[in-house]
């Protein structure tokens, strides 16, 4: 039986951005398949009563420094998005609606990079920002908007979010190896241990 692990995420999360770079390395080292599972972070927070770290000033200040440390370790740049917290629904719904796996992988990477990987990160609800990202990354903005507003993709995102909550997820990034939940990009070493134990 092939090994796999699930990655529940929302592009609004800067730690999910870091996990996007770290998780594939775990997959490569363990031979496991990485399964991206978009969800709506706001819905998860509301359902579980969780609050963003920034709502606690000292925790928010610490997190800003820690994100830089973690990004340096992963060898990627990180910038706080001036539009945070961004409404990423059109991006997560479009991600769910993409059937071409290679195209979907490129889109996921583009969304994360344009959210936190460059200065002046995008606001997905801004038509000019979304068009600029699509033009730069080789996507048809009309197709992305169509996928992002399609009722069936709204339903799929809602279902993913409800599933995540039912399985104990309270924020992003969250990983599952089987039924075992691991929260945070800094817990990927435990994900790797669990995969190696299979």
N, C-alpha and C positions, 0 to 999 in steps of 0.2 A: 504494500500500500504506500503511495507516494505521500511525502510530508508536505504540509502547507501551514501557513498562518495568515490570519486576517488582520487587516489594518483599517480600523474605523477612523475616519478623518473628516475635517472640514477645513477648507483653505483659509478660514479666518484665524486658525490657530498657528502661532509662530513655532510652537514646539512640534506641531505636525509637519511643518516645513522642514525642520531639522530631521525628523523621523523619516521623511521622504528620501533623504540621502543615506541615512544609516540603515534602514530596513533592507534595502536591496543587497547590502553587503552581508547581512545575516543570511539572507536567502542564498547567496552565492556560497558562503562558507558551509552551510548545512545541507545544500541541495534541495531546500524546501521551496515550494511555490508561494510567492507573495500575492495575496489577494486584496486589492484595494476596495474598501467599502465606504463610499461617501455617505455622510449623514449630516443632519442639521444641528450644529452645535447649540444654537439657541434653544431648540426644542429639547435637547438633552438636558441643558442647564435648567430649563423651566420644570421639566418632569421630575428632576432629582433634587431640586432646591440648591444646586451648586451655584457658586458665584465666581466671576473672573478674578484672578489673582490681583489685578490692578485695583480692585475695590478695597483692598487692604494696603494703604500707602507704603508701609515698610516692605511688604511682600512684593508689591509692584516694582519698587526700586531695586530690590534684590534680583528679581526675575530679569530685569533689563540687563544687569551685569552678567547674570548667569547665562543668558541667551548668547551673549558675545563669547563667553568662555566655551560654550558647547559648539558654537558655529566654528570657532577656531580649531577645535579638536576634529570636527568633521571636514574641515578644509573648505568651507563654503562661506560666502558673505551673508550677513543678515542686517537688514535695516527695518526699523519700525515703520509700518505703513501709516502715513499721515491720515488715512481715512479709517483707521481702526476704531471700532470694530466694523469691518466691511460686511455688507450684505452679499453673501456669496451664493445665494440660492440659484441664480442663473447658471453659475459655473458647476455646482454640484449636480444639478439636474441634467445639464448637458453632458457631464461626465458619465452619469448613469445611462444616458440614452445612446452613447456611442457604442456601436457594435464591433467596429474594427479595432482589435486589440492593440495593434501598433500605434494607430492614430490616437486611441484613448490614452496610451502611455505618454505620448508626446504632449497631449493636451494637459494631462495631470502635471507634468513637469513644467510646462509653460505657465500654468495657473499659479503654481507655487513660486516660481521664480519672479513672476510679475507682482506677486503679493508681498514677498519678503526678501527676494534675492537682489533687488536693485533699489537705488534711491528713488524717492517719490513713487512708491508702489501704487498700483492701480486701484481704482474704485470700480468694481464690476458693474455697478448700476449706472455709471457714466458712459453714455454711448460712445463718446470720443475715446475714452480709455479702453473700452472693450474692443473697439474697432482697431485701435493702434496695436493692441496685443495680438489680435488675430492677423492683421497684416504682417506684423513682424515675424510671427511664428508659422505663417502659412495655413491659416484656417479661414474658412468662409464665415464671416460674422453673421450673415443671415441664417446659416445653418445652425450656428451656436445658439442664436436667439430662438430659433424654432425648436431646437432640442430643449433649451432651457425653460421654455414656456409650455411645452407639450403636457397635457393633462396626465398622460400615462407616466411621464418622468417625474411629475410632482408626486404621483401616487407611489412610485418606486422609492423616492427619497423619503417619503413619510414612513413607508414600510421599513426601510433600513434603519431609520431613526428609532422607531418603536421597537424593532428587534434589538437594537443596541441597548436601549434602556431596560428591556426585559431581561437581558443577559448581564446586567450589572454595570453597564458603562455610565459614567458620570461626567465625562469630558473627553477631549481629544489631545493627543493621539491615544487610542486604545487598541490593544492587540489581543488576539485569541490564538492559543494553540489548543485545538480541540475546544473544550469548554472552559479552559483556564484563562482568566483575564489578567492582563498586565497593562498597567496604566503609565503612560509617559515615555518619551523618547529615551529617558535615562534608565529604562527597565528592559531595554532590548538585550542586555546580556542574559537576563533571566529567560527571555524568549528563546535565545539561542541555546541555553542549557536545556530547556524543555524540548526543543526540537531534536537536539542531540540524544536525548534520553529515549526518544521514540524508537 
